[in-house]
């Protein structure tokens, strides 16, 4: 015989009758379980007027991980660009009013330190040209020496590219010389193995690669040709040259504050870029806010929330929880393993 806890409260008599023998336990526990399920199903049917729950199945885009990441990226990008804009304005003001060279150098160095922490402060959302990169990784633009001649040469040639670094990797491109576009297509197929993509801008051939891959590409990219465009029999270092950015301008200012006047135009262009990116970012912030507003559970304001609370209150007031109370009291006085066996059998 199982002992009944005399301190089980008002449910103790019901518990005693439930625990009279093993057979009644199975019978009544099963009955209590069925009653709980019936009560739950009835409650679910009664909540048709209750606002839709934030389930992914009903609204897939409700407060998901992707949205949280987007909000965080926007906040960090805006914070970094705002601080950069402020420091560029301060430096621009010092140069305009012909401040002392030491003062200009200190401000340039302060901005330079900020830009060295760009990736960390912006969480990888701003590239070295101070352009937003919210949906993709920041990239580096670079060119190759005699890159245009590489495409315009009409002679066919097999180029074998090598990227050393941590592990040596080889990729080949067979240029037929039929057209610059066809040569570029073959180059992209070969260099795309390392995330390098080339494009023709006017008469210039420019390439692009992720900032993460740039250190390897800048130091260890080489090519072997057939004697037309590049030497045969040995790998020739390509030595890519990345596009100039504000960082190089600041380095020149720190080293030679007297050249500040000639660099004022570059600073103003950078300031225009930052201002334009912050304006674009404001549009992104507006769209994110609209997206969040569209996911609101109570779209009609507080009145809807009050009605929902009243509906829930009425539901709880009408509910019969005595059976649930008995089941819980019975479980409190029976070994957990037996309760699981009874419920599994039911």
N, C-alpha and C positions, 0 to 999 in steps of 0.2 A: 504494500500500500504506500502510495506517495504521500508525504507529509505536506499539509497545506500551511502556508505562511499566514498566521493570524493577523499580521499587520498589513495585509494586502489592501486595506481600505474597504470602501463600499462594495467593491467587486469581489470580496472574499467569499461570500455565500455562493455567488455564481461560480467562482473558481472551484470551490469545494465540490459542487455538484458536477462540474465538468471533469474533475480529476478523480471521480469515484472509482473508476476502473480503467484498464487499458483500452477496452472496446469503446466505452463512451468517449474516451479521449479522441480516438480516431474519428468517431462519428460526429462529435460536436465540433472538433477542430475543423473538420472538413466543412461542416455547416457554417461555421464562423467565417472561414475563408471564402466560401461561395457568397455569403452575405456581404462581405467586404467588396468582392468583385462586383456584385450587383449594385451596391451603393455607389461604387466608383463610376460604373457605366451610366447610372442614372444621373450622377453629377455632371458627367461629360455631356450628356444630352441636354442638360439644363443650362449649359453655358454658351449656347449659340449666340447670345447677345453680347458676350464678353469679347473685348478686343482680341484680335488675332495674336497669338503668342509669337515671340521672336524666334521662330524656327527657321533653320536654313531651308527646309523643304518648302515653306510657304513664301519666304522672301530670301532667295539665295545670297543677296549682297548685303544682308543686315549685319553691320558691325563685325565684319570678318577680319581675318589677319591682314589681308591685302589692304583693306581700307586703313587699318591702324598703321601699317607701314607707310602708306602714302601720306597720312597726316603727319607722322613723325618726320618724313623726308622733307615735306613742305616747311615745317617749322624750323628744322635745322638749316635748310638752304636759305630761308629768309633771314635767320639770325646771322649767318656768316656774311651774306651779301650786305646786310644793313651795316655791320661793323666795317666791312671793306669800303663801302660807300662813304662812311663818315671819315675814315682815315685818308682816302683819296682826296676828299674835299679839303681836309685840313692841309695836306701836302700841296695841293693846287693853290690854296690861299697863300701859303708861305712863299711859294715861287712867284706868284703874281705881285705880291707886295715887296718883293726883293729882300726877303729875310736873310739873315746871316747864313753862310754856307754850313756852319756846324749845326744850326737849327734845322735846316733842310735835310741834312744827312741823318740826324736823329729821327726825324719823322719818317724818312724813307726807310730807315732800318726797322722802325716799329711796324710799318706796313709790310715790310719784307718778312718779318717774323710771323705776322698773321698769315701770310700766304703760304709759308712753309707748313703751317698746320691746317691748310685748306681741306685736305682729304678727311682729317679727323673731325674738324669743326662742322663741316658740311655733310658728314657721313657719306662722302662720295657722290654728292648730288650736284657738284659744281666742278667743271674742268678747269684746266690751267688758263684757258682763254676767258674765264669767268662766265661761261655759258652754262645754263641749267642742263642737267642730265638726270631728270627724275626717273625716267623709264628705262634707262640703260646705263651701263658703266661709262665713266668719263674716258675720253680718248685723247690721243696726242696726234696732231697733224705733223707730217714730216715729208721731206723730199729727198731725192737721191741726186748725186752729182751726175750731170749729163742724162737726167731722167727722160727729158724730152727726146733726145737722140736715141734713147733705148727703144722708143716706140716708132720713130720716123725711119729708122734704118730698114731698108727693103730687103736686106739679105736674110735668108732663113738661118736660124741658129738654135742649137739646143743649149739652154741655160740651166745649170744645176746650182740651186741655192742651198746654203747650209746655215743652220742656226745652232750654235754651240751652246754655251751656258752650262746648265746643270746636266743636260744630256744632249748629245749631238743628234741632229735630225736633218734629213735630206729631202728636197723636193725639186722636181724638174719642170721646166716649161719649154715647149718647142714652139718658137716663134717662126711663122712662115713668111712674115714681112708683107702680107697681102694688104693690110691696112693698120693704122694705129689702133683702131677699135678692136680689131681681131687680136693684135699683140697684147692689148690691155686685158682682154678676156683671158688669154692664156696665162698672163702674169698673175691675175687674181685667182685663177684656179690653183696655181702653184703656191702662192704666198698665203692664200686663205687658210692653209693648213695651220698657220700660226696666228690667225686672226688679223692678218694684214689685208687691207682693201685699198686699191688704187682707183683714182678717177682723174679725168682730164678737166681742168678748169681753164678755159680759154686755150692757151697754148702751153700751159704748164701741167706737168704730171705730179700729182700730190698723192700721198698715202696716209692711211689712218690706222692706228692700232690702239688697243686699250692701254691705259696708264700702267696697269699692272704688268703688261707684257713689254712695255717700252724699254726698261733697263736692259733686258736681254737683247732685244732687237737693235738697240743703239750701239751695243758693244760687240755683238757676236754674229751679226748677219753678214754673210759673204757669198760670193757667186763665182762660178767657173763657167767660162764660155767656150766658143770654138774659134776664137781669134778675131771675130768681127766686132762684137760689142765689148766683150771682156776676154782677158787672156785665156789661153788653153793650157791645161796641164796643172794648174794651181788655182787655189781659191783666192779671190781678190776681195779685201774688206770693202764693204759698201759705205760705211760711215754715214748713216742717215743724219740729216740735219733737221731738228724739230723747228716748228714755226715759232717765231719770236712772240713773247708774251710780256705782261707787266713785270714779271719777275726779273727779266733781263734789264728792263728800264730802271728798276729800283737798284739793281746791282751797280749799274753805271752811275746812278746818283750818289750812292754811298761812297763809291771810289772817287768820284769827281763832282762835288756839289756845284762847281762853277759851270757845268754843262746843263744846269737845270732849265735854263731858258729854252734851249733847243729841244728839250724833252717834254715841254709843256703840252704840245699837241698830242703826244702819245698818251699822256695822263688824261687829257680831256676825252680822248676816244675810249679809254678804259672806263672813265666815269659814265659816259653815255651807255656803254655796254652794261654796266652794273645797274644803272637806272632802268634800262629797258628790261633787263631780266627780272628785276623786282616788280615791274609793272605786269609782266607776264605771270609772275608768281602770284600776284594778287588775283588775277583771273582764275588761276588754279585753286586758290583758297576759296574763292566764291563758289566754284563748282563743287568742291569737297563739302562745303557747308550746305549747299542745296541737296547734295546726296544724303547727308546726315539727316537733314530735315525731312526728306522724303521717307526715311526709315522710321520716323517717330511712331511709336505704338499708339499714342493719343494725338491724332492729327488735328482735332478740333479744340485743342487747348484743355484747360482745367475742367471745363464742364463735362467732357467725355470721361475724364479720369474719375470725377465724382460719381457719375452714373455707373461706371464700372465697379467702384467700391461699394455702391449700394446693392448692385446685383450680386456681388460676392458675399456681402453681409446677409442678404436674404437666403442665399444658397446655404450658407453655414447654419443659419437659424433653423432652416427646415430639415437639415440633415439629422439622421438618426445614428448616433455614434455609440450606442450602448453595446451593440454586437462587437464593434471594434475594441471597446474597453474590456469586454470579457475575454476576447482573444488575447489581448496584450497581457492581462492579468494571468491567464493560464500559461502563457509562454514564460512569464517571470518565475513560475514555480516548477517548471519542467525542464529537464536537461535539454540543452540546445540540439544535441544529436537526435533526440526523440521527436522534437518539434519539426526538424527538417525531414525526418522519415515520414511523419504524419502528413505534412504538407505535400511531400513528393508523391505519396500514395493517393492523395485526393486529386 
